[in-house]
Amino acid sequence: MAARLAFGAAQRRVHALVDAGLESVELRLAVLREIAGVIPIDGAFFPTSDPATLLHTSAVRIDIPDALASRFLDNELATPDVNKFRSLAAQRSAVATLDVATRGDRSISPRAREIMLPAGLGDELRVAFRTSAATWGFACLHRATGGSFTDEEIHFMQAVAPHVGEALRRAVVAARAASDPSPDAPGVLTVADDLTLIAATAAGERWLDDLATAERPPSRPLPVAVMSIVRSLQYDARPTYTPSITVRAASGRWLVLHASHLGSADDGRVAVVIGPASRVELEPALAAGYGLTPREAQVMTHVLRGLASKTIANTMHITTNTANDHLKSIFTKTGASSRGQLMAVVFRDSHSLRSRD
């Protein structure tokens, strides 16, 4: 009875975090504190994700060393295994444990066998934090070698997962960019096959620091967003694949990262370009962040390009009244009350867009 009351109280506190207005790192630390209050854990990895690609954009880690974090990333992107984050994002249940997936035989999992067991880790609980429209992050909770996560603990995570997903979504659109007079030039990095940073331009160093500061502890020399996009490129066999992700940095700025091979793919070296997101690059992330439907996202794109409702209706093959209904819904979700205010709300935290667009 006491345990049930504790789980219920913790669930209500997690739900309250949805309206707490915390920025992403503070929110994730608060969520982990509530989880650890009712579920014994010996380590945790809590990354946010780009809704479009599901690649990690920043990470909060508790007792997970840098070396292990990069090995877990390799496993996620390159090795067939149980309970992959991408699978959880698409499954009906957003929560899964290692012991359930392997029926108690942890040696079945390469991740458990090659990474976790040597590090003294046992059962693992993974969860995808998603809303109805997108996945905003994941968590991996670790136990030292020994007992499995219980049904009550799994049910608790299933109950709080949608609230955490909504809180992460709100944190993305609620952040504000700090006033920064420094140039908005893109930066360039050269990264080796083993994730060693070979070289970086001055702007690249600046953006690396902005990304690293958005993590706890800060990941240096390479933040998890850079590691994710580099590994995504290196482990993809398509010759024309050039991944990109949109990231909210510690400064509140929206950044976009692009990765491409230097020379042949066999060489292993990767060039990463980091810079402020353009309006076109930013629109999908903001549409997801404000919880817009696909149709509403289309209407917003047309509105931001200055099209009138009648023109939008003709372009989308809908009635003008339907276009206006979509626009009213967009105003409600973004807090805007006019087209001009929508423009201000959507781009108020990306001051570089004024000069770039």
Secondary structure, 3 states (H helix, E strand, C coil): CHHHHHHHHHHHHHHHHHHCCCCHHHHHHHHHHHHHHHCCCCEEEEEEECCCCCCEEEEEEECCCHHHHHHHHHHHHHCCCCCCHHHHHHCCCCEEEHHHHCCCCHHHCHHHHHHHHHHCEEEEEEEEEECCCCEEEEEEEEEECCCCCCHHHHHHHHHHHHHHHHHHHHHHHHCCCCCCCCCCCCEEEEECCCCCEEEECHHHHHHHHHHHCCCECCCCCCCHHHHHHHHHHHCCCCCCCCCEEEEECCCCCEEEEEEEECCCHHHCCEEEEEEECCHHHHHHHHHHHCCCCHHHHHHHHHHHCCCCHHHHHHHHCCCHHHHHHHHHHHHHHHCCCCHHHHHHHHHCCCCCHHHHC
